[in-house]
């Protein structure tokens, strides 16, 4: 009788664990965010300006004086997008965008950070 009781308890624990794991597997996953307007990150050069005059190109830190060479070396179909930090003053964003547009052989598009709900 003790073996039957141990087997029944073991089977019950196994069944409860399986049901709990099944609920977790069936849970709907959170949607993944896509870039604004359905644009893919490939084929675009993302230039980010952070506070304290720090610059990043596609996630890699760069100095401001390297930007003209990087912009000139991009293939013709590359989109150039400028994403300033939300904490930068409007005047600084305007000056930086104007500077990027003068040193870039192609149009530079301003992309503003989206507010998270």
C-alpha positions in Angstrom: 0.0 0.0 0.0 2.8 2.4 0.7 4.3 2.0 -2.8 0.9 2.7 -4.3 0.5 5.8 -2.2 4.0 7.1 -3.1 3.4 6.5 -6.7 0.0 8.3 -6.5 1.6 11.3 -4.8 4.5 11.3 -7.3 2.0 11.2 -10.2 0.0 14.0 -8.7 3.0 16.2 -8.3 4.1 15.4 -11.8 0.7 16.2 -13.2 0.4 19.5 -11.3 3.9 20.6 -12.4 3.1 19.8 -16.0 -0.1 21.8 -15.9 1.7 24.8 -14.3 4.5 24.6 -17.0 1.9 24.3 -19.8 0.2 27.5 -18.7 3.5 29.4 -18.8 4.3 28.0 -22.2 0.9 29.0 -23.6 1.1 32.6 -22.2 1.1 35.2 -25.0 4.5 36.8 -25.5 5.0 40.5 -25.3 5.1 42.2 -28.8 8.5 43.3 -29.9 8.9 46.9 -30.8 9.7 47.8 -34.4 11.4 50.9 -35.5 9.2 53.9 -36.2 7.2 53.7 -39.4 8.1 50.0 -39.9 11.7 50.9 -41.0 14.3 48.3 -40.6 17.5 49.3 -38.8 19.6 47.8 -41.6 20.3 50.2 -44.5 20.2 53.2 -42.1 23.0 55.0 -40.4 21.8 56.1 -37.0 23.7 59.1 -35.5 22.9 59.7 -31.9 24.0 62.7 -30.0 24.1 62.3 -26.2 24.7 65.0 -23.6 28.2 66.4 -23.1 28.8 66.3 -26.9 29.1 62.5 -27.1 28.3 61.0 -30.4 27.4 57.4 -31.5 27.0 56.0 -35.0 25.0 52.7 -35.0 25.8 52.2 -31.4 29.6 52.8 -31.6 31.1 55.9 -30.0 32.8 58.3 -32.4 34.3 61.7 -32.1 32.6 64.7 -33.8 35.6 65.2 -36.2 35.2 61.6 -37.6 31.6 62.3 -38.6 32.3 63.9 -42.0 34.4 60.9 -43.1 31.8 58.4 -41.9 29.0 60.2 -43.7 31.0 60.4 -46.9 31.9 56.7 -46.9 28.3 55.4 -46.8 26.7 53.7 -49.8 24.3 55.8 -51.8 21.2 54.0 -50.6 22.0 54.5 -46.9 19.5 56.5 -45.0 21.1 58.9 -42.5 19.0 59.4 -39.3 19.8 61.8 -36.5 18.5 60.9 -33.1 19.3 63.5 -30.4 19.0 62.7 -26.7 15.7 63.9 -25.2 17.6 66.0 -22.6 19.4 68.1 -25.2 18.2 71.8 -25.5 16.3 72.6 -28.7 19.0 75.1 -29.9 21.7 72.5 -29.6 19.7 69.9 -31.5 19.0 72.5 -34.2 22.7 73.4 -34.6 23.8 69.8 -34.6 21.2 68.9 -37.3 22.3 71.9 -39.4 26.0 70.8 -39.1 25.2 67.2 -40.0 23.3 68.4 -43.1 26.2 70.5 -44.3 28.8 67.7 -43.9 26.6 65.0 -45.3 26.4 64.2 -49.0 22.8 62.9 -48.5 19.8 64.2 -46.6 19.9 63.8 -42.8 16.5 63.0 -41.3 15.7 64.1 -37.7 14.1 61.3 -35.7 12.8 62.3 -32.3 12.6 59.9 -29.3 9.1 58.5 -28.8 7.4 58.9 -25.5 6.7 55.5 -23.9 3.1 55.0 -22.7 
